[in-house]
Amino acid sequence: MIHLPRGNPVRQKVNPARINLPEAMEKLRVGTFTGYLCFDALQGAGVILFNAGKLISSVFVNQDDTERLIAYDAIAKIFEVSILGHAVLNIYRLSSDLVLGIHALLHGRYLQKGLDLSQFDVRAQLQQIKDEGLTVCLRVYAEDQTALIFYDQGFALGFSHDGLTELEPTADLATSVARFPGAKLDVLEIRSGDELVLADLMGSADLGPIWQRTRKLLLEGRHQQEEAAVRSQERQQEGQRQHALAIFKTIAANHLGKFGVTQVEKAFAVVGPQLNTENLEKFYAELQKLARLVAAQSKITIMIDEMKKQLRD
């Protein structure tokens, strides 16, 4: 999960597997959308940032935050988890200033990560930021709430929390997310606004081919998995059939000699690929008819009862 404050909701809890994402993102571009798309999935989380219709950043982070993809690699991964149906999409509208701050945050460098606020002196941290003139973002999060405070060379630029679309000029952590039990703090070194390099990923490349290529590869992979599963099931079923046939032939040989083995092979031809109850009853009925040529019914009944017992065991 990537902890970000939620702005003005545009769409929430959408299954992106039901959407052609390049077409949806093209509509956001044409509509000069400013905000972000957040994809939460089993494999991790992805964020796509728009500023005035330009796709300025995309990031995908795996669940334990040990792998981070950016730009087109992140977009391809977001497309992948979306097509597989493992993601939930939320879209939030924000101001341009806040989007640029989140851009800096997503590409920042951790100085502190996951600090327990109950065991941490926040005031001392804020004083250190001012004294050392740091350009950083403080991210405080607990449960499903997130707050951000941005500093440029030690001076507070603004504050944001869930429900805000603009940066607020002042912040009081004591009355924000920090009051929740289990609240944690990340401190990330970021670039100042004039140092940010803003690309337009949709302006540089058509996302349609990435979507189609990812979709094709996933569908081919799924087809191969399904074929492999069918082959495995067929091998398992055939193994069960051969095991049952060997049991039946051994028992028939003990009761009827070589003739019994031959009749078991003939009767077993009625058993289909699945060794189910219906097919086995057909086999027993057919074997009884064939065995009556050389054996009494009482002896045949004993033989078949033994077959049923051995197969169950």
Secondary structure as GFF3:
##gff-version 3
##sequence-region A 1 313
A	DSSP	beta_strand	8	14	.	.	.	ID=ss1
A	DSSP	three_ten_helix	16	18	.	.	.	ID=ss2
A	DSSP	alpha_helix	21	30	.	.	.	ID=ss3
A	DSSP	beta_strand	35	41	.	.	.	ID=ss4
A	DSSP	beta_strand	44	51	.	.	.	ID=ss5
A	DSSP	beta_strand	54	62	.	.	.	ID=ss6
A	DSSP	beta_strand	68	70	.	.	.	ID=ss7
A	DSSP	alpha_helix	71	83	.	.	.	ID=ss8
A	DSSP	beta_strand	87	93	.	.	.	ID=ss9
A	DSSP	alpha_helix	96	106	.	.	.	ID=ss10
A	DSSP	beta_strand	109	116	.	.	.	ID=ss11
A	DSSP	three_ten_helix	117	119	.	.	.	ID=ss12
A	DSSP	alpha_helix	122	132	.	.	.	ID=ss13
A	DSSP	beta_strand	136	142	.	.	.	ID=ss14
A	DSSP	beta_strand	145	152	.	.	.	ID=ss15
A	DSSP	beta_strand	155	161	.	.	.	ID=ss16
A	DSSP	three_ten_helix	173	175	.	.	.	ID=ss17
A	DSSP	three_ten_helix	177	179	.	.	.	ID=ss18
A	DSSP	beta_strand	184	189	.	.	.	ID=ss19
A	DSSP	three_ten_helix	193	195	.	.	.	ID=ss20
A	DSSP	alpha_helix	201	204	.	.	.	ID=ss21
A	DSSP	alpha_helix	207	267	.	.	.	ID=ss22
A	DSSP	three_ten_helix	268	270	.	.	.	ID=ss23
A	DSSP	alpha_helix	277	291	.	.	.	ID=ss24
A	DSSP	alpha_helix	297	312	.	.	.	ID=ss25
###
